[in-house]
Structure formats: C-alpha cells, structure tokens
Amino acid sequence: VRNSLAPGPMHVLGGSWGSALVMEWLMTKQPRDVRSVILMCPTLDYRAETSRRAAQMTLSPASRRAFEKTYHGDFSDPALAAANKEYRDTFIVRHPPREAPGEPPNPKMSQTLAVDLHPQGRSMDLMSLSQPVLFIRGEHDYVTAGDVAGYAALCRDATVATIRDAGHLAFMDNPRATVAVIAKFLARVERP
C-alpha cells in the first residue's frame, strides 16, 4: 500500500496511537527511503499510560472516581460519560471544530483502546533511527513535556515542539501552528 501511494523517498507522520504504528512499521519493515519521522503527541510506551492516568486524576472528584473504576475493568459507572467529556475537553481537544462529534466514546471503545503499551513499547527503538525526528505535543496534552523529552533524548537528531493552546489533537486545536512547525522541520530536513 505504501509503495503504491508514496513511492520513493518520503517523510512519515504518526499521531497519538499512530506514533506506535509508525515505529512498528519502521522497525519491522525497515524502509530505506524514509527521510524523516514526525511523532505527534507520541504514545510509544508505558509513559503515555502513566501520564494519561495522572491527567485523569487532576479532574473533578466524580470524574476521578469514574476513571479509577475503569482501571479495574469496570466501565459501568454512569458518571463515565461526563468524565470522558471533561477529560476530552481538558486534554484532548480544547477547541473542537463545530462539525466534530460531541458524544464521548462508548465504554466498549474506551475499554478496547486502553491498551497496555509496556510489553510492546517502541521507545527504546528510537535509538536506532538514523532519520531526523520531530516530536510535537500540545501545551495541554496528557503526553507531558517530560515524556517527549525522554523520547527525544533517545534520538540522534531530535527536534521538540509544543503547540500553544492545544491538547492531544494539536492539529485540531491549533492547525496553523502545527503546520508551521512541520513546515519548518521539513524545510531543514530537505536542505541540500
């Protein structure tokens, strides 16, 4: 699929869970023509889960209680819908576009997405990347500045950018700033 859609040298971008997919693809397929890697709001290992839970514990008492139950597999609390909305509005998308769906994810979807990244984490594989890597996070993202700094420290050539007034989906909250950061990075990478 990749060769059909983008033959030849390319830059690859993965956001959130997609950052783990990008790293999996890079490590298993080892493509030789990837010029750079962009990992937006990266969730590469246990750090993301730890930070997500820490962010949830900063919310209202009712939301904290609802999220604590999910840690033990109980997604039945009626307060979970409000907790998901508070979490989403605080850390995921702070300025949703008008056409964005307003309903929080259903409990089954939340349970499915609560994947333990520790056993299959790819953060240590960052050391083997020879390409320049751009890490992007939103200023209010649950992926912390410390998480991203830890990932960047593993790379040979890393750039870190924080998008102001943005959550986890920085490109939705502040698309202009996100595109500017990516354009500046690509211009540096493409310089002869």
N, C-alpha and C positions, 0 to 999 in steps of 0.2 A: 504494500500500500504506500509506504513512504517513498519508494523509488518511483512509483507511478505519479505521485503527487508532487514530489520535490526532488527530482534527480539532480545530482551534482552537489556542490558544497552548500551547506545550509547552517542556519542558526536554529537552535531548538529552545522552546519555552515550555515550562510546565508550572502550573499554579496549584497551590494547595496540595491535594492528594495527587494531582498531576505531576508534581515535582518528584514524587516517589516513582511514578510510572516512567518519567524521563530517565531517572537514574537506573532503574531496572533495565530499560531499553539500552542505555549506553553501556552498561556493564555486561549484559548478556549478548547483545548483537555486535558490540564494539565497532560501530560505524567509523570509517576513517575520514569521512568528509564533513564532520561537524565542526564548524568554525568557532562557535561559542555556545554557551549554555546559560539560559536565564531561568532562575528558580524564584518564582514569585510566591511570597508567603509560604515558604517551604515547610513541608511536614515529612521529614525524612526518617524520623526515628522516635523513640520514646519521649524526647524533649517536647514534641508538639502535643502529645497526650498530657504530659505533666503540666504544660503551660495552659492547655485548654481547661483542665480541671481547676487550676489555680485561678484562672479568669472567672470561671463559673462561681467560685467561692467569694468573689467580690460583689456579687449581685445581691438582690433583696433576700431576706431570710426565707421567704416562701420558695423562691427560685433555688436557693442553695439546698433546701430540704428535698425538693423535687429531683435535682441533679444528683444528690447523694444517693437517692434510691436507685437511680439508673446505674450507678457504679456496681450495684449488686444484682443487676439484671431485672430490676423492677421498673417497667415503663408504664405502669398503670395509673400513676398519680395524675388526677385531673389538672393539677397545677403545672404539669409539664408543658402544656401548650403555651401558657403565659411565660414560663421560664425560658422556653426556646425563643419566644419573641423578644424578651428582654436581652437575652444573650446575643441574638442576631442583631438587634438594634444597637447594642453597645460595642460588639467586637467584630461582626461580620460585614454588614452593610449599613453604614450610618446615614447615607443619603440615597436610598433606593430610588431608581427611576420610577416614574408613575406607572409604567407598564409592568413593573416587577410584581410577581405573585406575592400576595400578602400573607398567605397561610404558612404557618410553621410546618416543618416536616412531620410526617406522621410517626408514631412511636416505632413501628416496624422499620422504617427507613433509618431512624436515629440509631436503632439497635444494630442494623446492618453496617452502618458507617462507623460505628465505634470499634474500629479495628485496632488490635494491639500491634503497633509497628516495631516493637522492640526486637522480636526474633528475626524479622526480615529487614531491619533498618539498613539504609544505604549510606548513612552519613560518613562512615569511615572510607567508603569508596571515593569520596570527594578527593582524597589524596592522590588517586590515580588519574584524575583528569588533567590533561595537558592543555585543554582549551581555557580561555578566559571565562570566568563565571560571574554573572551579575546576580546578586541576591536583592530582592525587593520585598519590603514589608510595609504594611500600613501603620501609621503612627499609633492607632488604637487597636491593632491586631492582637489576637491572643498569642500569636507567634511573637515572642519577645525579641527585643534588640539583642539580649544576651544569647538567645537561641541562634539567631542569624550570625552573630559574631563568632559563636562556636563553630558553626558550619564554615564560615569564611576562613577561619584560621586553619582549616584543613586543606585549603586550596593553594595551588601555586600562584594563581593570578586571580584574585577575587576583588570585586567591587561591591559595596553595600550601599543601598539607597533606602531611605524611609520616605514614604509618600505622606505628606501632611494631610491632616483632616480626613484620614481614610482608615477603614477597618481591614479585615482579612481579604475582602474583594476590592483591593485598592483601585483596580482598573474601573470599577463601577463608581466608587466614591469620588475619585479624582482622576478621570481618564486623561485629561490634558497633562498633568504632572507625570503620570505613569508613562505615557507615550514619550514625553520629553526625556525622561531618564533612560528609556530603552533606546531612543534615537541617538542620544549622546554616547551610550555604551557601544552601539553598533558602529557609529562613526569612528570611534577609537579602534575597534577590532578590525574594521575594513581598511584602515590607513595602510598604505604600502610601506 
